Amino acid sequence: MNKKQKISMILNCLIVLFTIFATVSMIIGFQFMGEIKVLSSASFKAFKYFTVDSNVFAGLVSLVYLIFLCLLAKGKIKSLPKWLNYLKLAATSGVTLTMMVTVFFLAPRTTTTYFAYFMNSNLFMHLLTPLLCIITFAFFEPAKLSFAESLIGTCPMILYSIYYIPNILIHLENGKVLPEYDWYGFLFAGLNTIWFVLPLILLITWIFSICLWFVNKKCSDK
C-alpha cells in the first residue's frame, strides 16, 4: 500500500465516522451547538433532504472503498475496481453540490444567521464531510476516468430531482409553489422557472464533477 492509499484510508475512516455521527444526531434530534434548526428534521424525515442523502451515500461509498483498500493491502486483490471510482466521483460531486449550494445560495438568503446552516449535524453535512470527500478524491484516489465519465457525477442530483420535482408539483396551491415542499427554495421565483432552474442545477453539478475529474487527473498523472 502506497502513501496516497494510506492517507485515503485515514480520510475515508473520518468520512464514515462523521457521516454516522451527523446522521444519527439529526435523526434523534441531538443538538450540540444550540437550538437553531435549519434544513433539519428529526426521525427518518431527515432523508427528504439531498444534504442527508448525499452525505449518507458518500459515507457508504467511503466504507466500501475502505473495504477494498484493506483487501488490496492484504493482497486479496491486485487493484481497485473501476466501478468504485465511478461511485467515488458521484458521491463527491453530490456532497460538493450540497456544500456549494449552502455556502453561496442557502446561507446568504437566510433570515437568521449565515452560520445557522453550519450548526449541529449540518456542520458536518454542509462543510466538514464534503471538504474531506473533495480532498480525498481529488488528491489521494487516482481514478483514471475519461472526460465523458465525468457525467457520472450528475447521477445523484438526477435521481434526487426525480423525487423533489414531483413532490413540489403534487403540492401546488392555486398553481403556486408551497415553500414547505420546496425546502431548498429553488423555485422561489415561481413554478415557471422550473424549466430553467433544473437544467441549471444539473449543469452546475456537472461543472463540479468536471473540476473534480480535472484535479484528480492532474494529481494522478504526477
C-alpha positions as CSV (number, residue, x, y, z in Angstrom):
1,M,0.0,0.0,0.0
2,N,1.5,3.3,-1.1
3,K,1.4,6.6,0.8
4,K,-1.6,8.0,-1.1
5,Q,-3.6,4.9,-0.3
6,K,-2.7,5.1,3.4
7,I,-3.9,8.7,3.6
8,S,-7.0,7.8,1.7
9,M,-7.7,5.1,4.2
10,I,-7.4,7.6,7.1
11,L,-9.6,10.2,5.4
12,N,-12.3,7.7,4.4
13,C,-12.4,6.5,8.0
14,L,-13.1,10.1,9.1
15,I,-15.8,10.4,6.4
16,V,-17.5,7.3,7.7
17,L,-17.3,8.4,11.3
18,F,-18.5,11.9,10.5
19,T,-21.4,10.6,8.5
20,I,-22.5,8.2,11.2
21,F,-22.4,10.9,13.9
22,A,-24.1,13.6,11.8
23,T,-26.9,11.3,10.6
24,V,-27.6,9.7,13.9
25,S,-27.5,13.2,15.6
26,M,-30.1,14.6,13.1
27,I,-32.4,11.6,13.3
28,I,-32.5,11.7,17.2
29,G,-32.5,15.5,17.3
30,F,-29.2,15.8,19.2
31,Q,-28.1,19.4,19.1
32,F,-24.6,20.3,20.3
33,M,-24.3,23.8,19.0
34,G,-27.5,25.5,20.2
35,E,-31.2,25.2,19.3
36,I,-31.1,26.6,15.8
37,K,-32.6,24.1,13.3
38,V,-32.1,24.7,9.6
39,L,-32.7,22.0,6.9
40,S,-33.1,19.5,9.7
41,S,-35.8,17.0,10.6
42,A,-35.9,14.5,13.5
43,S,-36.6,10.9,12.7
44,F,-36.3,9.4,9.2
45,K,-38.0,12.5,7.7
46,A,-34.4,13.8,7.5
47,F,-33.9,11.8,4.4
48,K,-36.1,14.1,2.4
49,Y,-33.1,16.4,2.2
50,F,-30.4,16.0,-0.5
51,T,-28.0,17.0,2.1
52,V,-28.6,13.9,4.2
53,D,-28.9,11.6,1.2
54,S,-25.7,12.8,-0.4
55,N,-23.8,12.5,2.9
56,V,-25.1,9.1,3.6
57,F,-24.2,8.0,0.1
58,A,-20.7,9.4,0.5
59,G,-20.3,7.6,3.8
60,L,-21.4,4.3,2.4
61,V,-19.1,4.7,-0.6
62,S,-16.2,5.5,1.7
63,L,-16.9,2.4,3.7
64,V,-16.9,0.3,0.6
65,Y,-13.7,2.0,-0.5
66,L,-12.1,1.2,2.8
67,I,-13.0,-2.5,2.5
68,F,-11.4,-2.6,-0.9
69,L,-8.3,-0.8,0.4
70,C,-8.0,-3.4,3.1
71,L,-8.3,-6.2,0.5
72,L,-5.6,-4.5,-1.6
73,A,-3.3,-4.2,1.4
74,K,-3.8,-7.9,2.3
75,G,-3.0,-8.9,-1.3
76,K,-6.5,-10.3,-1.9
77,I,-7.0,-8.1,-5.0
78,K,-4.4,-6.5,-7.3
79,S,-6.2,-3.2,-8.0
80,L,-9.3,-1.3,-7.1
81,P,-12.3,-1.9,-9.4
82,K,-13.2,0.9,-11.8
83,W,-16.8,1.0,-10.7
84,L,-15.6,2.1,-7.3
85,N,-14.1,5.2,-8.9
86,Y,-17.5,5.9,-10.5
87,L,-19.1,5.7,-7.1
88,K,-16.5,8.0,-5.6
89,L,-17.0,10.6,-8.3
90,A,-20.7,10.5,-7.9
91,A,-20.6,10.7,-4.1
92,T,-18.0,13.5,-4.1
93,S,-19.9,15.5,-6.7
94,G,-23.1,15.1,-4.6
95,V,-21.6,16.5,-1.4
96,T,-19.7,19.2,-3.3
97,L,-23.1,20.4,-4.7
98,T,-24.5,20.3,-1.1
99,M,-21.7,22.4,0.2
100,M,-21.6,25.0,-2.6
101,V,-25.4,25.5,-2.7
102,T,-25.3,26.0,1.1
103,V,-22.4,28.4,1.0
104,F,-23.5,30.5,-2.0
105,F,-27.3,30.2,-2.1
106,L,-29.0,29.0,1.0
107,A,-26.9,30.6,3.8
108,P,-26.8,34.1,2.2
109,R,-30.6,34.1,1.8
110,T,-31.4,33.1,5.3
111,T,-33.5,35.3,7.6
112,T,-31.5,34.2,10.6
113,T,-27.7,34.0,10.7
114,Y,-25.4,32.8,7.9
115,F,-23.8,30.2,10.2
116,A,-27.1,28.7,11.1
117,Y,-26.5,26.4,8.1
118,F,-23.3,25.1,9.7
119,M,-24.5,24.2,13.1
120,N,-25.1,20.8,14.8
121,S,-25.3,18.0,12.2
122,N,-25.1,20.5,9.4
123,L,-21.5,21.4,10.4
124,F,-20.5,18.0,9.1
125,M,-23.0,17.6,6.3
126,H,-22.6,21.1,4.8
127,L,-18.9,21.6,5.4
128,L,-16.6,19.1,7.0
129,T,-17.6,15.9,5.3
130,P,-17.8,17.5,1.8
131,L,-14.4,19.0,2.3
132,L,-12.9,15.7,3.3
133,C,-14.6,13.9,0.3
134,I,-13.2,16.5,-2.1
135,I,-9.7,16.3,-0.7
136,T,-9.7,12.5,-0.6
137,F,-11.0,12.0,-4.1
138,A,-9.1,14.9,-5.8
139,F,-5.7,14.3,-4.3
140,F,-5.4,10.7,-3.0
141,E,-7.5,8.4,-5.1
142,P,-6.3,8.2,-8.7
143,A,-9.5,7.3,-10.7
144,K,-8.2,7.5,-14.3
145,L,-11.6,8.4,-15.7
146,S,-12.3,9.9,-19.1
147,F,-13.9,13.3,-19.6
148,A,-17.1,11.7,-20.7
149,E,-17.2,9.7,-17.5
150,S,-17.4,12.9,-15.5
151,L,-21.1,12.9,-16.4
152,I,-21.4,10.2,-13.7
153,G,-21.1,12.9,-11.2
154,T,-24.6,14.2,-12.0
155,C,-26.3,10.9,-11.2
156,P,-27.2,11.7,-7.5
157,M,-28.8,15.0,-8.4
158,I,-30.7,13.4,-11.3
159,L,-32.1,10.7,-9.0
160,Y,-33.0,13.3,-6.3
161,S,-34.8,15.6,-8.8
162,I,-37.0,12.6,-9.8
163,Y,-38.3,12.8,-6.2
164,Y,-38.0,16.6,-5.5
165,I,-39.8,18.0,-8.5
166,P,-42.9,15.7,-8.5
167,N,-43.2,16.3,-4.7
168,I,-43.5,20.0,-5.5
169,L,-45.9,19.5,-8.4
170,I,-48.4,17.4,-6.4
171,H,-48.5,20.0,-3.6
172,L,-49.2,23.2,-5.5
173,E,-51.7,25.6,-4.2
174,N,-53.6,27.6,-6.8
175,G,-50.7,26.9,-9.2
176,K,-48.1,28.3,-6.8
177,V,-45.2,26.6,-5.2
178,L,-45.5,26.0,-1.4
179,P,-42.3,26.8,0.4
180,E,-42.7,23.8,2.8
181,Y,-42.4,21.5,-0.2
182,D,-39.7,23.5,-2.0
183,W,-37.5,23.4,1.1
184,Y,-34.4,24.5,-0.9
185,G,-36.2,27.4,-2.4
186,F,-35.0,26.7,-5.9
187,L,-38.4,27.8,-7.4
188,F,-38.7,30.9,-5.2
189,A,-39.3,33.0,-8.4
190,G,-42.3,30.8,-9.4
191,L,-43.2,27.5,-11.0
192,N,-42.4,28.6,-14.5
193,T,-38.7,28.9,-13.6
194,I,-38.5,25.1,-13.3
195,W,-37.5,24.8,-17.0
196,F,-34.5,27.0,-16.3
197,V,-33.6,26.0,-12.7
198,L,-33.5,22.3,-13.1
199,P,-31.1,22.2,-16.2
200,L,-29.0,24.9,-14.4
201,I,-28.6,22.8,-11.3
202,L,-27.7,19.8,-13.3
203,L,-25.2,21.8,-15.3
204,I,-23.6,23.2,-12.2
205,T,-23.4,19.7,-10.8
206,W,-21.6,18.6,-13.9
207,I,-19.2,21.5,-13.7
208,F,-18.3,20.5,-10.1
209,S,-17.8,16.9,-11.4
210,I,-15.6,18.2,-14.2
211,C,-13.5,20.1,-11.7
212,L,-13.1,17.1,-9.5
213,W,-12.2,15.0,-12.5
214,F,-9.7,17.5,-13.7
215,V,-7.8,17.8,-10.4
216,N,-7.9,14.1,-9.9
217,K,-6.5,13.5,-13.4
218,K,-3.7,16.1,-12.8
219,C,-2.8,14.5,-9.5
220,S,-3.0,11.0,-10.9
221,D,-0.5,12.0,-13.7
222,K,2.1,13.1,-11.3
